[in-house]
Amino acid sequence: MRRTRTPPLIEKWTKKDVHQWLVTEVKVPKTLADRFFDEEVSGESLVVFEKTDILDMGLKHGPAVKIRSYLERLKHALQHESQFPAYVENWTKEQVNQWLLQHVKVYRKYADRLLEEDVSGDCLVCLRKQDLLELDVKSGPAVKILAELNELNKKPEPTLQPILHTSTDQKETPQPNGPDLSLSQAKDPKRPETNSKTEVGLVENESEKIQPLHANVSEKEEIQQPKLQTWAVKMKETIVTTDLTDTTQTEEIQKILDHLSREDLKKFNFYLRGYRDSNQKPIPLGKLEGKDIMDTAKLITDHYGNEEALWVTIDILDKIDQRDLAGQVKQNIGQQKKQCLSKVALKKEANQGDKLKNLLTCGGNSLNNYYRFVVVVNRSSPEQVQYLQFLTKLKLFCVLDFDPNSAALGGLCHSYRESRVANLHTPSQYQGQIDSVIKNLNLYKQTSWVFCNGRHDLDSDSNKELDYRNWLRKCCRDVEQLVSFISNPDVLIHGRNLIIFLLLSPVDTEKDPVFDTYKSFIKHTAEESIISICESQSTYLKWRELVQEKCDFDINHLSINELTLSEINGTIMALGPFNQSSGRLLPSSGSSVVVLKQKDEDFMTALDILCLNQCENIYDENTPEFHDHRIKVEEEFYKGGKVKWWNFYFCDKDKEKPFVKRDKHEQVKKMIRYQLKDSNNTCVLLNLFHHPGCGGTTLAMHVMWDLRHEFRCAVLKDNTLPKKEVAIQVSSLMKLESDKLSPVLLLVDDSKETENAHDLVTWIRKAAVEDSLNINLDDATNCKVIILNCVRSNSPKEQYRQQNPTQSQYITAELTKEEKNEFDKKLKELQETHEKPENFYSFMIMKSNFDQDYINDLARNTLENFDYSTKAAQLFAFLALLNTFVAESEISLSLCEDYLGMKMIRWHEDSVLDRMKPYSNFLIIDTVEEYGEYRGIRILHHSIASACVEELERSFYLKVSGIVMEILHCDLFFSVGVVKHRFELLIQQMLIERLRKKDGEEREPFSPLIYKIHNQQGRQTVQEIFVKASSRFVTSASIPQALARYLYIKDRDFPEALKWAEKAKNIKENPYTFDTIGQIHKSNLKSNIQREQQETSLNPEDLNINIRIAANAIRAFKRAQELANAEDGRDEEAADDESDDYPRKSYNVYGYVGVLQITFMVFEILSNLPFFEEGDPMKKKYLQSFLQKAIPISSVYKENNEINNRYVEIIKDHEQFLLNLKTEVKETFELLDCYFMYTKGYKSYSKNQFDSKNHWTVSIHFKKYVTLFCTAPEEIQKERQSNPNLNLKIDIEERRLFLERNQADAFAGILQFLDKPAEKIEKITEYYSFLQQQQQFVNKKQKTKETINYILSNIVFYLLKPKSKHVKSYSHLSALLLKTLQDVGLGYPFPDPYYLALLLFWPSPTQENTEIVTYVRAIRNSSRKRFSLLFRNSSTVAHLYLGKGEELKRLVSKPQLDENFNEMRRDALAQLWRNGDIFKDKAIINLLHRVSGIIEQGEVFANYGKLKIPVRPALIAGTRSGFSTEKVSFYLGFAIDGPLAYDIQYEN
C-alpha cells in the first residue's frame, strides 16, 4: 500500500474538480463523469454520497461500486491499491463473465447479471458480499465468487476462452457434398472412445481439414445451398464428445425442458416425434403421449443414448427459436475440452452466418422484422456485383451510393435496376417539407437510389466525382441534410429500421465521404441501428479502428467481416419471407398463365396485385411455423383486423371449413361476370354500398379471390393518388407479358364518394383508347376494366335505390337466417382450432347479428376498472373517440409509445398492447399504406368504439367534450411530423367533417361529434373546443369557418359568427370562406325580416341596417363566385372541410344563386314599405317603376310624415345599389339559364343533386321576378282600354312580357322548349314573327337579338311540329341568318348567331360550305369570352345532332334520341350518355349521320372533300395521346361552344 500526501479537503472541490478526479483517478468513462458534472456534484456533495445515490443518477452497479470504493479510500487519504493480481483489474466485463462461467462455475443468470451491470475487472475487485446480494446473486454463489477471487493470488492466471453465443453469432458452414449430416452421422458410432489427448488432436486435425474443404466449394454451389444445418453438424467441426452419465443427462434435459413455456413444450414435442436427423428412428407418437417433463427427458436419453440425447435436445431447441437456451446449454457442456480448441480456430469469431442473420432479423428468421433498410455503399467492382443480389430482397428505403459508376453497365445500381425499380436521386432532392419530399420522390413505394458523389453516366460537370476537399465544400451539407431526413422518426421510426454500411472497398482515412456519412448517422441514430458489412478483414479492421478512434464506439458486435460476399449473399437470400419458387402468376389469354416480374410489380405502386398462386409455396405447410402463421392470421382477422388473402387461402385448403359468405356474394359475382360478358364499355363502375364494419370490404375481396382465374385482380392501395397515374398502371396490368389484353378487376376500397371513382373510369377509358392500336376486334371482350367500388354508407339501401340496379349492390349490418346459421357453424369450427374464440370480437359481433346489448356488455366488462388518470386509459379514450367519429382512423404506434413514455428503440409492437392492458383486447395494430406503411393502433370494430364512448359517459361521467379537450391540450400531438400531421388531420376531420343526409347529396350542418356535444352541453362547450382547436390548427380556415357556421345556424349570434368567418377568410380566401360570410349575412337578413313581420310599429332604421347587410352579402357572394370561376377547375381539389354547404369542386354557380336570394329579400323588404305595399296594385306599380328606373323615389306618391320621409332619405342613400338590382338580377337569370342549358346539367341526369336544387331555387325566384316585373295580361288589357291610341305599343310590350315570363326572350331559354309541347313554341314563334314586323321601333342591338331568337324558335318549332304551315322554310331562315351574320361580323359578343350558322350551313356530302370553318372559330372565340368562367368546371352538351336528312330534316334533337329509351330508368340513361354507349344503340345509329374525319397533332377534324372543320371530342377519353395522325369517324353534335365529336372510332 502506498500512501499519498493528504489531499485538499474534498468539500472544497468544485464540480470540475470532481469531474477531473473521476476521469483521471477513478478512470470511469467520460460520459459517466459528465453525468456528475451535469448533476452539479461538487466535493461538498460527493463526500456524503452513498452507493444508492450514485445508482440513482443512472449509473450501473459496476461503476457505482468502483466510485464508492475510491471515494472511501480518498476520505482516508489512501491511494487505491488492489489486493488481487494486476491482470484482474485489466479484465473487460466480458472476461469477468468468462471467468465466472468457466472457473467459478456460477449459474449463467448470475454471470449475465454482472455483465449487464458493467462489472469489469476493476469493478470486480471492489465488490462486497452485499453488492452481490443487491444484484440478485444468492448468498452461496456470492460467497463463492469472493472466495475464488481471493484464490487468484495463489494460482496462475486462468485461461479465459471466448463464449460461443449461439443466438447471435453462429456461422453456417456450407455443405458441398450431399445433404446435411445429423448428429449421429457427425459422431461415428463404430469408433471406439478415445482419451482426452486423442480427442484434442482430432479437433485440431478437423480444424485443419475444414479450410481446404471450403476452398473446393464453388461460389455458385454455396449460394445454391441455403438449407440450415443442424447443430449436430456444427458440433462435428468444433465440439468433442462428453462423458456424462445417463442420470446427469436426463436431469440436464429435464432442467432444459423446465425452462420452456407450455406453448414451446408443444412445439418441442412436435419436432421430437418427427426428428429424423439421426440414425435412430423417431420416437413413436404413442410413447410421447401423456408424458410429463421428467418422463420425456428419460425417454429421450433412453432412445438416443447418453451422448446423442443432449445434442438432439439442443438441435430441437434451435428449431423452435430457443437459441439463447440452446447456446447456454452448449456453453455448459465440456468447458475444459473446449479450451483445447486450437488458437488458430479461436482467432475467428464463430458463426458469423448466424450473427448476420440475427443482425438483419432481430434474432428471427424473416427480414420482415425491420420495416425498412437503408444501405450506404462505396465503390464496387463488377466482380462483386454478382454477389449483391441480396439487395433486391431487402425492403430498401434508399441507397446512399458513393460510387459514381454505379448506374453504368456493370455497376451496382445498374444491376439492381435489372430486376427491381429504383428512382435515381441526388441528396439535394431530399430538402423541403417532409410530406412533399415523400410524395415527389415516391418514397416507401419505390427504392430511392441517391448518388452522393457524382454520377458518371450523366455527361455534365455537375455530376463528376469530387475529391474529398471539394466534396466537403460542395456536397457534404446536402448529404448531412439527407441523413437528417432519413433519421427523422416521422420518416423512419427509430429502432424499427436498419442502416447497413456495405463497404465494398477500403475506407482508409477519416477524410472519406463514407466516414463523414457514418458520423452524420450516429448524430441522429442509436449506434445499435447501424451495422457494417465489410468485404474483407483488412477493410473491417481499418473501419473499426476509425470508428473506435473518432466516435469512441466499438462496432465489433455490429459487424460482419469474415464471410465472403458469396456467403453473405447466400445467407441473406435464404432468409424469409421466401419468394414463390414458380414466381407470382397471372391469368392470360386462352387460359394461359404468365409470370408477374418483381420489377413490373414495383412499377405498379398504386396496386396490390392478387395472383393466381397467391400465398402458395411461401411456407412449408407441414411445419409448426405454418400452423402458427395460420392461427395468428385467423385470430387477427376474426378479432377485427383487415382481411388478408391468406384468410381465403386457408379456407380453400380446408374445404370442410369454408369462409363465411354474406348472402350477396353470388349476386356480386354474377353482376361482375355479366358486365364482362355483355357490356360494351371499356371500363365499368360497379358500386357496393355497405354499413361500416358489416363485411363489405371482406365480401369484395372474397369475390376477387374467387374470380382471380377470370380477371387480373388488384386492390387500389391509395385513393389519394392522381387518377391518371392509377389508370396508366391498370392499363399496364391489362397488357402485362402478353400480346393480347386481359380483363382487370379493380377494387376501390373505403370510398366515401362515387364521384372519385367516376373520374377514375374516365381516365381508364382514355388510357384504353390510347392503347387501342394494339387491340384486335376479337379481343374486345377482354379489353375491360371492372371497378368494384366499396362505398361506406350510413344508408346503403337508400343509396343503392338511387343507382342503376345492374351496376350496384348493397349489404347491411343485418344477417339473414342462412347467414346466422353459417356464423354458428364457423364458431364451432373455431372452437376446435383456436383458444377462446369468444374473444374474436369482430366475428362475435357479426354472429350476434350486431346485437347492441352484446356490444354494450363487452364495453362494460372491459371498462369495469377504468382509471382516466392513467396514460393507458387516456390513450384508450382518445382511440374510442377517434374510431367512433372518424372511419378508418388510428393513432400511430410511435405516437402511442411517445404518449406512454416508452423508449422507441427496438420495442416490439406487442409491448404497446401490453402497456394498454386491460383494454388491449379491444385493440389491433394495422398498417397504413398511404403514409409509408407506418403502423397504427385502433379499436377492433366501430361499434365497440361507440359502445366504449357511451360507457365512459354513462359509468364514468366522461363526456366526449372532455376527451376532445384533453387531446387538444396535449402538446405532443401537435409537434411537427408526418405521422403527427396524419393524426392532426384525423382530429380536424372529427371536428368538421359533415355526413351526407340520407335523402340526398346535401350534408348535415355539423359533424356528428359537434352535434353530440351541442346536444349534451350547448354552445359554450362547442365554442371552447373550436377556439382551442383554432389555436392548434392556426393555418386551417376550416376550424373558424365551422365555428362561424355553428354560431349563425344554432345560436343566431351573427356578429360573433361574422368575426370567426372573417378569421377563416383571412387564413384562406376561397369560394367557401367567402360563401360562409355571405350565408351569415343572408341568415341575419332572413332573421330580421321574420322579426319585423311580427312587430306592429315601423322603424326606418331597420331598413338602413338591412340594406347594408344585403349589400355586404351580395359583395361576399360575388367574390365567392369570382374565386370559384378563377380556380383551376378539375385540377384544384379543395378539402372536404373547405366546403360550406357543398362537396369538393362543386361550388359552381352558388355565388350567383346567393346574389339572387339576397336581391329578392331586398325586393321583399321594399314591398313591405308603406308606399310600396305589394297588396296595393298602384303601390306595386310604383315599386316596379322605381326599380326599372322609370320614376325617381321623390316622384313616388306617399303620405308626408316623418317615417316616410326617413324611408326616402335611406333609399336615396342607397339609391345606386337599389337601382342596379333589377338589371343585375335579369343578367344573372340569363347567365344561369345558359349554365343549366348548355352544360351537362340536370336535363342530362348526370350532375349531382346540387345543380338540381340550384335550378329549382332559380325557378322559384324567376316566378317572383315575373310577378314583380312582368305585368299581368289583365293589367295590360286595362291599360289598352284606358289608352286606345297606344294599342301598337301595348301589343309590342305585351308580347315581350310574354316572352320574358316564359324565359323565351333569351337564346338558351328557347332551346328549353325542345322537350316541351309544340303549342308553347308555336306561340313564341308567332310573337317573334310579329316583332320582326315592328323592328322600326327598336334599336339595332335589340333587333339583332330578336332576329336570332326568331330563327332559333322556327328551328325548334320545326323539330316539334315539322308539318306546321307557320314554320318558315329553310331558305328563308338561311337568308335571314346570312344577312344577320353580315351585320354582326365575326366579333359578336354572344355565340348565338354562329351556333345557328352551324345548324343551317353545316356542309353535306353533296355541298361544301367553305365559310363553316370561319363560323367554328367564331363560335369558339365568342363562347370563350362569354362563358369561359361559367363553363370552367363543366363540359358543354349538344342539344342538336347531325342526322341523315337534308336542310332542317337533318337536325335531330336530344329529346328525340331519348325517346328511344322511354322504358329505361333515368339514371341508367344518364350512364349511357356519360360513357358514350348510347351511340352503340341501333335506333341511334339509324337516326344519326356518321362523319368521316382525321386526327392531326391531337386535334380532331371533320372532312368534307378538301374541307377540314375543327371539332372537339365530347368525352375526355375520346382520343389517344401521342399525336398520331389517324383516320377516324364520329357522330356530330352542336354545342354552344362549337361542334362536338361523339363515339370517335379509329379506322384501323
Disulfide bonds with the S-S distance in Angstrom:
none
